[in-house]
Amino acid sequence: RDEIVFKEAIDRCAELLTPHLGIDIRSILYPVKGEEANSASKLQETWLTQPALFTIGYALSKLWISWGIEPKALVGHSIGEFAAACIGGIMSLEDAVMLVANRGKLMQAQPKGSMLSVRMAASDVSNFLKDGCSIAAINGPNSCVISGNDEAINAVKIILESKEIVCKPLFTSHAFHSPMMDPIIEPFKKLVASVKLQTPSIPVVSTAT
């Protein structure tokens, strides 16, 4: 309401997303009175979660830059990488929004799964992994996330808890960053190939490497 740069960025993303989603993302991010519970439920659906995350990340970046906080480098986690690529000049906002919307839809169509945050080094967690789950993200020396089908993740959770290792299920609908997402790779690569990519004007750190 009060931060005009933020508002304009949200509005622009919403306008670009509407043709891809068939819904105005602002109605989910900022629901009218009485629709809060319904919107919160919809935000659990990854085809809406991912565009919402991108929109907020992009708008916050534009706001910080308007305050004079000029980034020397950029890094993003998952959907945040698209915001970083857009702010860094690798792709246009139009293309980033198209990719994010389609990525969310492709992932939504995959079988359901689970993710578990674990307070332990990824190398140590690997010893407890079952068939059907894998390391999804390494967040720090003693913090990682595993991802996979519900049964496998729950089995690992039970083992970790029996050893008093702190772990917490993540609020997700699918097993992101796991082999369960492999079916979307080829169709998504085709979408990315249709986008003109530029050398970044601001360095972007890859979270893959």
N, C-alpha and C positions, 0 to 999 in steps of 0.2 A: 504493500500500500504506500509506504513512505520512501522506499529506495527505488527511484525511477529507473536507474540503470538495470537493476535486478529485474524490475517489473517488465521493462522492455525486452530483456533477454528471454524471460519466461514466455511472454506473449509471442515473440518471434518463433521460439521453439514449438509452442503449441500450434501456431498457424501452419508450420511446416509438417508437424506430426499428424495433424487431423486427416489429411488424405490417406495416409498410410494406416492409421488406426481406426478411422471411422468414429472417433470420439475426441472431444476436446480434453486434453490431459489436465487442463486447469480445473475441470469439474471434479477430477479425482484428487488433485493436490490441494485444492481449496474448495471443499464441498460447501454447499449451502446448508443452513441450519436444518438439522434433522436427517441429513444424508451422510453424516460422519462415519457411522458404523458400516454403511454400504460401501463407502469409498475406501475405508480401511481394508475391507474384505477384498475389494477389487485390486488394491495395491499388492496383494499377495500373489496375483497372477502375473507371471514373468513377462508376458507380452505388454503389460502396463508398467510393471516395476522397473524394467530396464529403461524405457523412455523417460520415466519419472526421474530416475537417478541421473541420467544424462542431463536432463533439463536443469535440475537443481545444481549439478556440478558445473555445468557451463555458465549458468547465470551467476553463481557465486564467484567464479573466476573473473567474469567481466566486471563484477562489482569491485572485487579486490583491485583489479587493474585500474579501475576508475579512481580508486583511492590513492593511487600512486605506488601500489605494491607490484612492481614489475618483475615477473619471474625470470630468473636466469636459466632455469631448466624446469622440465615438467615430468611428472610421473603419475600414473593412474593405475588403480586396481580394477581389472575387468572392465566394466562399463566406463570407469574413470579414464581408461586408456583412450577411449574414443573422444572424451572431452579434452584430454591432453593433446591428442592429435589435431583436434579442431582448433584449439587455442594456439597450438604451435604452428599452425599454417600448413599442416600436412594435407588436410582435406577441408572442403568448404562445409559450412554449417548444414547446407541442404543435403550434401552427400552423407555427412555424419549421421544426421537424423534418419535418412533412408536406411542406412546400414543398421543402426540401433533398433529401429522399428522392426525390420525384417529378422534381425538376429533374435529378438525377443519372441517373435512368432514361431520361428523355426525351433527354438528351444522349448517353447510351450507345447509343441506337438510331440515332444519326446516322452518316453515313459517316465513316471514319477520316480523320485529318488530322495536321498537324504544327504546332509552334510553335517559333520561333527568337528567342532573346534576342540583342539587338544593342547593342553599345557605341557608340551614335551617336544624335544627335537624331532624333526621329521625322520632322521636316520634311526632313531630309537622306536618311533611309532611304526615304522616299516615292519618291525618284528612281529607286530600284532595284527597286521592286515589280513583279511580273509579274501577269498576269491569274490570278485564283484565290487571291490572298493580299492581306492588308490589315494595317494597324496594329491590334494587339489591345489594347495597353496602353502608356501613357507613364509610365514609372517614375521619370524624372528628366530633367533638361536634356539629358543625353547617354546616356540609357538607355531603350530601348523593346523591345517584343516584337511580332513579326509572326506572323500565323497564317493558315493556308490549306491547300490540298491538298498532299500530299507532294511532287509533282513541282514545283509552283511554289516552295515553300519551299526545296527542295533547289537549285533553279536560282539563287535569290537568295543562298543560302549560298555557292555556288561563286563567284559574282561578288564578294561581300563579302570572302571569304577571299583572292581574287586581288588585292584592293586592301589587304590586311593590316588589314581592319577586324575587330575581335574579335566573334565571334558564337558562340552555343552552343545546340544543340538542347535544348529542354526535355523533361523526362520526362513526356510526356502522350500520351494515346491519341487525342485529337481536336483539331480546330482551334477551341479555345474562343475566345470573344469575336471571332468572325469571322462573315461572312455564311453560313458553313456551318451555323451554329446557328439561322438564321432559321426553319426549320420548327417549332421548339419554341415560338416566341413566342406564337402564338395559344392553343394548349392550356395553356401556362403562365400566360398572362394570366387565363384562366378559373379556374385554381386560386387565383391571387392574389386574384381578385375574390371568392372564397368565404371569404376570411380577413378578420376584423375588424381593421382597422389603427387604431392610436391615435396621438395626438400624442406625440412622444417626451418622456420625462421627463428625458433627457440628450440634448443636441444631437448629431445624427448628421450628419457631413459626407458629402455625396454625391460618389462618385468619378466619376459621369457628368458632373458639372458642374465 
